[in-house]
Amino acid sequence: MEKLKFAIIGCGFWSQFQLGGWQELDGAECVALCNRTKQKADSLAKRFGIPRTYDDAEEMMKNEELDFIDIITDVDTHSKFVELAAKHKKHVICQKPMAPSFAIAKKMVQVTHEAGVKFYVHENYRWQPQIRRMKQILDSGVIGKPFRCNSLWNTAFPLFETQPFLATLEQFALTDQGSHQFDVLRYLFGEAETIYTQIQTINPTIKGEDVATSLLRMKNGMICIQQISFSSPLEREIFPQVLLVVEGDRGSVRLDPDYNFAITTGNKTVYEKMTMQKFDWQTERLEPEPPGIVACNNDILQDLIGSGRAETTVDDNFETVRLVWAAYESAYSGRNIIVKDFI
């Protein structure tokens, strides 16, 4: 089968990992890169062997025969490039968070639906091996019916050194990590019924909130407590790992640092440790993200070629977007929000 041809818009910090992930797959070929500062595109193209570069996205779409576009730009420009891809009838993938507001997200969904193009959000956390394994354990029934989950993503890692634009966002923790963490909860436990959130700004040098604490009641009756912090100097820094404790009526399962599982039933605990696949394009600290990126890209690719149905379609991810902005509504109003009513 002939490879699908695609281009990437945005050649900043994260593009190297997304492009590396695509090059692990046989069914897609990146033929062009676009960045407003062409020198960045040229540098990335030289590193990964991409034949052509541009500094004008529309020019690129006119000149190249493309099956899809992968957008890896700042969130404020996502809608611009999604609409441009829709105009040129190109299928489109967009990094999370989908949009800088709920209203803009709704418009992006509408534009792509009306254009008849497929739209996916690159949400890789649910594809990380330890999260997939957690789902397997829960689905096995070994801990019985889950009734509560504690989800923690707490760090003091100097993230702004490599992604300084994050410090300028008016809304930060919930858009940047809430997009990941709420999606993981949806993947594991289904849709949320209500959400109550409190936010804090601890770091005085940034605009948005860097701490968020949410209480979610899921439609299946579970209670999820979800913590995000970018300002927590803990005993051991494990950025960017998420920790989980899930309690069931017959046992519990705990995801500890370094992808260690503790599965307890009765008076017996079984321990598991996962080893992450390594790739030559990843950094030392990034461990679960690279295999998650490859798996997410492959899931989308199989949908594009008609061999499967992707998990992170725009319609699915829109429910994660809804949760993020319902969380802000809760934080700003002090109310518990009924998720289905947040429209």
N, C-alpha and C positions, 0 to 999 in steps of 0.2 A: 504493500500500500504506500502511495506517495505521502511524504511528510507534509503536515500542515505548516504553512509559513506564517510567522508572526513577527511583530516588532514590539519593542519595549519603549515606553515613554517614561523618562525619569531615570537618571543614572547616578543617583545619590548613594548613600551608605548601603541601603538594603538591596539595591539592584544586583550587586555581586552575588548575593545568596540566591535570589530568585532566578537569575540567569544560570548560575551553577546548577540549580535544581532542574531546570529545563534540559540542560545538556546531559543529564543522567537518563533521559527518556529518548526512545528511538523514533517516536511518532511526530515530533515537532522540531522545527528548525527556526532559530532566530536569524532573520536576514537583515535587520536594521535596528539601530538605536537612535533615540531622539532625546536631546536635552537642551534646555535653553542656553546653557553654556556648552558649546559644542566640544570644547576641549575635554570635558568630562566624558562625553560620549566616545570621543576618539580614544581616550585612555582605556575605557572599559572594552571597547571593540578590539583593541590591540591585545588585551589580556585574554579575551575569550574567543578571538578569531571571528568576529562579526564583520561582514564585508562592507556595510555602508552606514554612515551616520548623518544625522540631520540636526538642525536647531529649530525647525519649523514642522510641527506635527502634521498640519494639513498637507504641506508639500510632500511629506513622507507618504501619507496615505494615497495621494494622487499618483505618486511615482512607483510605489511598490505594489506587487500582487500579494495581498495579505489575507489570511483566513481569520486572524484575530489579533487583537491589541492587548498588551499587558501593561497596565498603568501602575507605576511605582513612584508617584509624585506626592508632594505634600497634600494633605486632605483638602485644603481649600481649592485645589485645582482639579480634584477628581471629577466633579460634575462637568466641567468644561471639556475634558477629554473624553468622558463617557458620551456626552452629547455629540462630540465630533466623530467618534467612532460610529455612533448610531446614524449620523448623517451620511456617512460613507458605507453604511451597511456592513460593518465589520463586527463580528462577535467581540466581546470585551470582557476582560478580567480586571478587577480593581483591588488594590490592597485595602485592608481594613484600616481605620474605620471607613465605611462607605462614603460618608458625607459629614460636613461640619455642622449640620442641623437636620432635624427630623423632616422639615419641609423640603429641604433640598434632596434628601434621600427619596422621598415620595416622588419628586419630579424626575429623578434619575430612573426610577422603576418605570414610570409612565412613558418616558421618552424611548427607552429600549423596547418596551412592550409594543408601542405603536410602530416602531421601526422594524419589528420582527427579528431583532438580533438577540442572540443569547447573551446573558449578563451573569457573571459569576463574581463572587467576592473571595479573594484569597485569604481564607481563614484557616491557618495551619495548626492552631493549638489542638483542636479536636483530633488532628491527624498525628500528633506526637505519639510515639510508641507506648509510653507509659499511660497516656489517656485512653488509647485503644485497649490496652490490657485491663485498665480499671473497668471499662465497659464490659469486657468479657467476664470478669470476676462477678460483677453485679448481675449480669444476665444469666450466669450459671446457677443462681439461687443459693449459693453456699452460705450467704449471710441472711437469707430470708428476705422479707420485704423491707427495703430501706425506709427509714422514717426521718433521718436527719443527716445533713452534710455540713461539715466545716471546710471551707475553701480559703486558702491563704496564699497571697502573692505579695510578700513584704520584702523590701530591699532598701539599701542605701547606695546601690551601685551608681557611679557617676555617669548616668545615661546621657546627660546633656552635652558631654564632651564630644560624642560622636553624632548626636542628633540634636543640635542646639535649637532648632526651630520648635522643639517640643516645649521649651521654656517660655515661648511666646504665646502659647495657646490659651485662650480664655477658659476653655474646658479641656482638662488634661487627663487626669487619672482614669475617669470613667470612659472617655472616648478611646484612649490609648490601650488601657488594660481591661477596662470593663467590656470592651468589644470581644476580647479573648475569653475572659473569665465567665461572662454570662453565656457565651456560646458553648463553653465546656459544660456548664450546668444544663443547658438545653439538650446537648448531645447525650449526657448521662441520664437525665431524669425527665425529659420532656418539657413542655411549655410551663411558664410561670403564670400564676393567677394574680398575685399581688406582689408589690415590691415597696419596701421602705428603706430609704437611704439617708445617711448623714455624710457630709463632706467637710474636709479641713484643708487649709493651706499652711504647712509647717515651714517649708523652704521660702524665705522672704524674697528670693531672687527670681521667682517665677510668677507668672500671671495666674495660672489656673490652680485648681485643687490638686494636691499630691497624695491625699489620703481619702479613701472612700470605704464606708462600711455599709453593707446592704443586708437586709433580711428579706428573703423571698419565700413565699408559700407557693409550691408547685401545684399544678392541677391534680396530681396524683396524691396530694395531701402531705408530701414531704416538706420539711423546713430546711432551707439552705442559708447558712451564714457565710457571707462572702466578704473577705477583707483584701483591700489593695492599699499598698503604701510604697512610695518612692523615698520616704524619709525615715526609715526604720533601721538604725545601726544595730544589728542583732549579733549574737555571739559568733555566728558563722554566716558569711555572705554566700548565698546560693543562687543569686541572679543567673538566669531568669526562670528558675524552677517554681512550679505551683505545687503546693502541698494539699492533700485532701484527707479527711477522715469521714468515712461513711458508716453510720450505725444502722443495723438492721435488727429485726425481731429475733434472729437466730445467731447473730454474730456481728462482726465489724471488719472493715478493711481500711488500712492506713497507707497512704503514699507518703513516704518520708524523703528527705534529701537523697540525691544521687539515685533516684528511681528504685528505691527499696520499698517493697510491699510487706506488710504484716497482716495476715488474714487470720482472724480469731473466730473460732466456733467452739462453744462449750468452754472447756478449760484447756484447749489446745490452740497454739498459734503456729502457723506455717509462714516461713519467710521466703521471699523471692527477691532477686536482684536482676535488673535489666541492664544490658550493655547496649549502648547506642552505636549504630553504624557510623563510620567516619567517612568524610569526603575531603578531597584535597582543597576545595574552595571554602571550607568553613574556617571560623576562628576557633581558638582554643576554648573559649568560654561557651560558645554556642554548641550545645550537644543534642538536645531533642529537636531543636528547630530544623536542622538540615534534613533529617529523615521525614519530618513532618511536612516540609516544603515539597520534597520529592513526591510524597504520597498524595498531597493535596493537588499538585500539578497533574499528576497522573489521573486522579479522579476526574478532574475537569477535562483533561484530554480525552478520556474514554467517552465522556458525554459529547464532546465536540465531534468525535468520529462515529457516534451512534452505537457505541458498544456498552453503554451503561448510563446510569442517571447520577449526576453529580450531587453531592450532599450540600455544597455551599453555593447553591444557586442564589440569585438575588432575592427570590421570593422567600427562601429559607432564611437567609441572612437578615432580611428586613425585620424578622421577628427579634433578632438580637439587637438590631438598631433600635427597635421600639423599646426594648428593655433599657438600653442605655439612656434614652431620652426620657423615659418614664422615671428612671432613677434620678435624673436631674430635676424633674418636676417635683418629685418627692422631697429632694434635698432643699429646693428653693421654697416649697410651700409648707414643709413640715408634715405632710400628709402621707398616709398609706395609699398607694395608687393601685387601682384595679387595671391590670395591664390591657385587657381587651377594650376598655373604654378610652385608652390613650390613642387617639386617632388624629 
